[in-house]
Amino acid sequence: KGNDLMLQGNATIDETLNLTNNTSTGFSSNGYGVVPAGVMDSLRSYTVLLEATPKVLSAAPRFYDFGFNSGNSLFLRANTLAAGIKYNGGTTTMVSANKSLEAGRNYKLAVTYDARQGVTSIYVDGMLVASGIENVNEPYMIAALQETKRSYIGRTQWWDSNVANDNGDYVGTIDNFYLFNVALTLEEIAAMQEI
């Protein structure tokens, strides 16, 4: 709250970032949060923690999508749950979970990337649901190309592209969003998320 997040569109914040009035592809009126530029400047290993209650899960909505355009971003999407990176307009790489999320249910989500081992992991409610080495580029590499002014919570980088209808904004609430510059252990994630 305060200096850490700028609200855009119809987003409101009380105890949570409320994006329940969004529609998957209502980009001109949807709400979202923007984190400070430069958040990825020296980011190698990382952990993202968040708590989310999706209202609608369609058009591959993004919980977060940090970068500067649709060709350069680091993201977590729902439906299918996947953590990915797109670097320098190249192929999008993703680690995908076999677990599907349900609308109306509250989830504690975590994504880690261990730069030393090149492993991305996704956790749902303290359980490992995906792990892989598909994501080979690191976040700082995106920031080295251009300032990351479009680092969104609840919005897709693809909103202004020709495939926007397949890559939607998030509809629901997001709370307890944290970004760390280290890959936390499962025990540390569970302690922080009170699981």
C-alpha positions as CSV (number, residue, x, y, z in Angstrom):
1,K,0.0,0.0,0.0
2,G,1.2,3.5,-0.5
3,N,4.6,3.9,-2.3
4,D,4.8,0.3,-3.5
5,L,1.9,0.1,-5.9
6,M,0.2,2.5,-8.4
7,L,-3.4,1.7,-9.1
8,Q,-4.8,2.0,-12.7
9,G,-8.3,1.9,-14.1
10,N,-11.1,0.6,-11.8
11,A,-8.7,-1.1,-9.3
12,T,-9.4,-0.4,-5.7
13,I,-7.4,-1.4,-2.6
14,D,-8.5,-1.7,0.9
15,E,-7.1,-4.9,2.5
16,T,-6.8,-6.5,-1.0
17,L,-6.2,-5.4,-4.5
18,N,-9.7,-5.6,-5.8
19,L,-10.0,-6.4,-9.5
20,T,-13.4,-8.1,-9.3
21,N,-15.0,-5.5,-11.7
22,N,-12.6,-6.4,-14.5
23,T,-13.5,-8.5,-17.5
24,S,-10.9,-10.8,-19.1
25,T,-10.6,-8.6,-22.2
26,G,-12.0,-5.2,-21.1
27,F,-8.6,-3.6,-21.3
28,S,-9.7,0.0,-21.6
29,S,-11.6,0.0,-18.3
30,N,-9.9,-2.8,-16.3
31,G,-8.1,-2.1,-13.2
32,Y,-4.6,-3.3,-12.3
33,G,-1.5,-2.5,-10.2
34,V,1.8,-1.2,-11.4
35,V,4.9,-1.9,-9.4
36,P,7.9,0.5,-9.4
37,A,10.0,0.6,-12.6
38,G,13.3,-1.1,-12.2
39,V,12.1,-4.0,-10.0
40,M,13.8,-6.5,-12.3
41,D,17.1,-4.5,-12.8
42,S,19.3,-7.0,-11.0
43,L,16.9,-9.8,-10.4
44,R,18.4,-13.3,-10.9
45,S,16.9,-15.8,-8.4
46,Y,13.5,-14.7,-7.1
47,T,10.4,-15.7,-5.2
48,V,6.9,-14.3,-5.8
49,L,4.3,-14.9,-3.1
50,L,0.6,-13.9,-3.4
51,E,-2.8,-14.8,-2.2
52,A,-5.6,-14.8,-4.8
53,T,-9.3,-15.4,-5.1
54,P,-10.2,-15.6,-8.8
55,K,-13.7,-14.6,-9.8
56,V,-13.4,-15.7,-13.4
57,L,-10.7,-17.9,-15.1
58,S,-10.7,-17.3,-18.8
59,A,-8.3,-16.1,-21.5
60,A,-5.2,-17.1,-19.6
61,P,-5.3,-14.3,-17.0
62,R,-2.1,-13.0,-15.5
63,F,-1.6,-12.7,-11.8
64,Y,1.5,-10.7,-12.6
65,D,3.3,-9.8,-15.8
66,F,6.5,-7.8,-15.3
67,G,8.4,-6.3,-18.3
68,F,8.0,-3.6,-20.9
69,N,6.0,-5.2,-23.8
70,S,4.5,-8.5,-24.9
71,G,7.9,-9.7,-26.2
72,N,9.7,-9.1,-22.9
73,S,8.1,-10.2,-19.7
74,L,8.1,-12.5,-16.6
75,F,4.7,-13.8,-15.7
76,L,2.4,-16.1,-13.7
77,R,-0.8,-17.0,-15.5
78,A,-3.8,-19.0,-14.4
79,N,-5.8,-21.4,-16.6
80,T,-3.4,-23.2,-17.3
81,L,-1.3,-22.4,-14.2
82,A,2.1,-21.6,-15.6
83,A,5.2,-19.5,-14.7
84,G,7.0,-18.2,-17.8
85,I,9.4,-15.7,-19.4
86,K,9.5,-14.1,-22.8
87,Y,12.9,-12.6,-23.7
88,N,13.8,-10.3,-26.6
89,G,10.7,-11.3,-28.7
90,G,11.8,-14.9,-28.7
91,T,9.8,-18.0,-27.9
92,T,7.8,-17.9,-24.6
93,T,9.1,-20.6,-22.2
94,M,6.9,-21.9,-19.3
95,V,6.8,-24.3,-16.5
96,S,3.2,-25.5,-16.4
97,A,1.3,-27.2,-13.5
98,N,-1.0,-30.1,-13.9
99,K,-3.3,-28.4,-11.3
100,S,-6.2,-26.3,-12.4
101,L,-7.4,-23.4,-10.2
102,E,-11.1,-22.9,-9.5
103,A,-13.0,-19.6,-9.6
104,G,-14.3,-18.5,-6.1
105,R,-11.6,-20.3,-4.2
106,N,-8.8,-18.7,-2.2
107,Y,-5.2,-19.8,-3.1
108,K,-1.8,-19.1,-1.6
109,L,0.5,-19.1,-4.6
110,A,4.3,-19.0,-4.8
111,V,6.8,-19.1,-7.7
112,T,10.5,-19.5,-7.3
113,Y,13.4,-19.4,-9.7
114,D,16.8,-20.6,-8.6
115,A,19.3,-19.0,-11.0
116,R,22.2,-21.3,-9.9
117,Q,20.2,-24.5,-10.9
118,G,18.0,-22.9,-13.5
119,V,14.8,-24.3,-11.8
120,T,11.4,-22.7,-11.7
121,S,8.9,-24.1,-9.2
122,I,5.2,-23.4,-8.6
123,Y,3.5,-23.9,-5.2
124,V,-0.2,-23.9,-4.5
125,D,-1.2,-23.8,-0.8
126,G,2.2,-25.0,0.2
127,M,2.3,-27.9,-2.2
128,L,4.8,-28.2,-5.1
129,V,2.7,-28.5,-8.3
130,A,5.3,-27.9,-11.0
131,S,9.0,-27.7,-11.3
132,G,11.2,-27.5,-14.4
133,I,14.2,-26.0,-16.3
134,E,12.3,-24.6,-19.3
135,N,12.9,-21.0,-18.3
136,V,16.5,-20.3,-19.1
137,N,16.5,-16.5,-19.3
138,E,16.7,-14.5,-16.1
139,P,14.6,-11.4,-15.3
140,Y,17.6,-9.0,-15.2
141,M,18.1,-9.8,-18.9
142,I,14.8,-8.2,-19.8
143,A,15.6,-5.1,-17.7
144,A,19.0,-4.8,-19.5
145,L,17.1,-4.4,-22.8
146,Q,14.8,-1.5,-21.7
147,E,13.4,0.0,-18.5
148,T,10.6,-2.3,-17.2
149,K,7.9,0.3,-16.8
150,R,5.0,-2.1,-17.5
151,S,5.4,-4.4,-14.4
152,Y,1.8,-5.3,-13.8
153,I,-0.2,-7.0,-11.1
154,G,-3.5,-8.3,-12.6
155,R,-2.8,-7.2,-16.2
156,T,-1.3,-9.0,-19.2
157,Q,1.5,-7.5,-21.3
158,W,-0.5,-8.7,-24.3
159,W,-3.3,-6.1,-23.8
160,D,-2.2,-4.0,-26.8
161,S,-1.3,-6.9,-29.2
162,N,-3.2,-8.7,-31.9
163,V,-3.6,-11.8,-29.6
164,A,-5.1,-9.8,-26.7
165,N,-8.3,-11.8,-26.6
166,D,-6.4,-15.0,-25.8
167,N,-4.3,-13.3,-23.0
168,G,-6.6,-11.7,-20.5
169,D,-6.4,-9.5,-17.4
170,Y,-7.1,-11.0,-14.0
171,V,-10.6,-10.9,-12.5
172,G,-10.7,-11.3,-8.7
173,T,-8.7,-10.2,-5.7
174,I,-5.0,-10.3,-4.9
175,D,-3.5,-9.9,-1.5
176,N,-0.1,-10.3,0.3
177,F,2.0,-9.9,-2.8
178,Y,5.7,-10.1,-2.2
179,L,8.7,-10.2,-4.5
180,F,12.1,-11.4,-3.1
181,N,15.5,-11.5,-4.8
182,V,16.2,-15.0,-3.6
183,A,14.6,-18.5,-4.2
184,L,12.9,-19.2,-0.9
185,T,12.7,-22.8,0.4
186,L,9.3,-24.6,0.8
187,E,9.7,-24.2,4.6
188,E,10.3,-20.4,4.3
189,I,7.3,-20.1,1.9
190,A,5.0,-22.0,4.2
191,A,6.1,-19.9,7.2
192,M,5.6,-16.6,5.3
193,Q,2.2,-17.7,4.0
194,E,1.1,-19.1,7.3
195,I,0.5,-22.6,5.9
